[in-house]
Amino acid sequence: MDYDIWKATELTEKYLSGVRGAIPLAKEQIELMLRIIDACNIKVERILDLGCGDGILAASILQKYTDASGVLLDISEPMIQVAKNKLVKYKEHFDFVLFDFGESRWAERVKAKGPFSVIISGFSIHHQTDERKQKLYSEIFNLLIPGGLFLNLENVSSSTKWVSSLFDEYFIDSLYNMHLLNGDGITRQGVSEEWYHREDIEVNKLAPVEKQCEWLREIGFCDVDCYFKVFEIALFGGRKPR
Ligand SMILES: C[S@@+](CC[C@H](N)C(=O)[O-])C[C@H]1O[C@@H](n2cnc3c(N)ncnc32)[C@H](O)[C@@H]1O
């Protein structure tokens, strides 16, 4: 699979030490995620984080819902290792699963740990084809409790190249500001060149958020919406009817 690039330690480190920290409005995205979970009025018992990376999203939920348990799934061994280290104090709460959600068998692998109150995913599903994204959303629906919530914090496509360029420049500024704070001497030109030649650009299969919300409605999710969007970063999802 082309998204195998994530199995490399180098890309993992580059993402965690650079790109993740530069995501604009990242704190607000997590606050919104928690607010939406809270508004669901469900017992947050079991959670599933798909493409968990270092576990940032699952950890944020666990800080608030301290009794929750669940599964963190990722295709990348180095990422799973970082997640295990970072979440060491919650190790009794989580199973760390090394698996590819590009294969339908992933659902069987985690089924015994479900059904889940909340399923989240951060910047991960956009490497799948549109056909696979739709199947994956159905598989997620089947793993939720009635009233359960799916939230996808995700890279989505822009409507035109010009809009996409707004996002690129916005993100480059954010990365550059982070480098300025770190005092590592990299120029904006340098940041820009790295951004346009980044490794994962080739394996992105971004889809419009409107289309993805429509797929969720067709599957049976309710209260589907794009709850937040800034250029190519969106937080969208829906609830499984009770
Ligand atoms: C950009 S990182 C995001 C990590 C984390 N969710 C976050 O919000 O920071 C994408 C993660 O998805 C994982 N990933 C990508 N494709 C995957 C797949 N098909 N199955 C499981 N994990 C996948 C990568 O290994 C990586 O850890």
The ligand as an SDF file (V2000), in Angstrom:
LIG
                    3D

 27 29  0  0  0  0  0  0  0  0999 V2000
   -1.1110   12.2610   10.1960 C   0  0  0  0  0  0  0  0  0  0  0  0
   -1.0240   10.9750   11.3700 S   0  0  0  0  0  0  0  0  0  0  0  0
   -2.2830   11.4330   12.5220 C   0  0  0  0  0  0  0  0  0  0  0  0
   -2.0820   10.8630   13.8920 C   0  0  0  0  0  0  0  0  0  0  0  0
   -3.1170   11.2610   14.9440 C   0  0  0  0  0  0  0  0  0  0  0  0
   -4.4190   10.7030   14.6590 N   0  0  0  0  0  0  0  0  0  0  0  0
   -3.2130   12.7570   15.0840 C   0  0  0  0  0  0  0  0  0  0  0  0
   -4.3270   13.2960   15.1080 O   0  0  0  0  0  0  0  0  0  0  0  0
   -2.1690   13.4100   15.2330 O   0  0  0  0  0  0  0  0  0  0  0  0
   -1.8000    9.6610   10.4870 C   0  0  0  0  0  0  0  0  0  0  0  0
   -1.7330    8.3380   11.2330 C   0  0  0  0  0  0  0  0  0  0  0  0
   -2.5930    7.3990   10.5810 O   0  0  0  0  0  0  0  0  0  0  0  0
   -1.9250    6.1690   10.4720 C   0  0  0  0  0  0  0  0  0  0  0  0
   -2.4870    5.4480    9.3230 N   0  0  0  0  0  0  0  0  0  0  0  0
   -2.4780    5.8440    8.0300 C   0  0  0  0  0  0  0  0  0  0  0  0
   -3.1110    4.9420    7.2630 N   0  0  0  0  0  0  0  0  0  0  0  0
   -3.5390    3.9510    8.1050 C   0  0  0  0  0  0  0  0  0  0  0  0
   -4.2500    2.7200    7.8920 C   0  0  0  0  0  0  0  0  0  0  0  0
   -4.6420    2.3630    6.6860 N   0  0  0  0  0  0  0  0  0  0  0  0
   -4.5100    1.9360    8.9590 N   0  0  0  0  0  0  0  0  0  0  0  0
   -4.0960    2.3080   10.2070 C   0  0  0  0  0  0  0  0  0  0  0  0
   -3.4100    3.4640   10.4600 N   0  0  0  0  0  0  0  0  0  0  0  0
   -3.1430    4.2730    9.4160 C   0  0  0  0  0  0  0  0  0  0  0  0
   -0.4600    6.5490   10.3070 C   0  0  0  0  0  0  0  0  0  0  0  0
    0.4120    5.4980   10.6230 O   0  0  0  0  0  0  0  0  0  0  0  0
   -0.3440    7.7300   11.2500 C   0  0  0  0  0  0  0  0  0  0  0  0
   -0.0220    7.3280   12.5450 O   0  0  0  0  0  0  0  0  0  0  0  0
  1  2  1  0
  2  3  1  0
  2 10  1  0
  3  4  1  0
  4  5  1  0
  5  6  1  0
  5  7  1  0
  7  8  2  0
  7  9  1  0
 10 11  1  0
 11 12  1  0
 11 26  1  0
 12 13  1  0
 13 14  1  0
 13 24  1  0
 14 15  1  0
 14 23  1  0
 15 16  2  0
 16 17  1  0
 17 18  1  0
 17 23  2  0
 18 19  1  0
 18 20  2  0
 20 21  1  0
 21 22  2  0
 22 23  1  0
 24 25  1  0
 24 26  1  0
 26 27  1  0
M  CHG  2   2   1   9  -1
M  END
$$$$
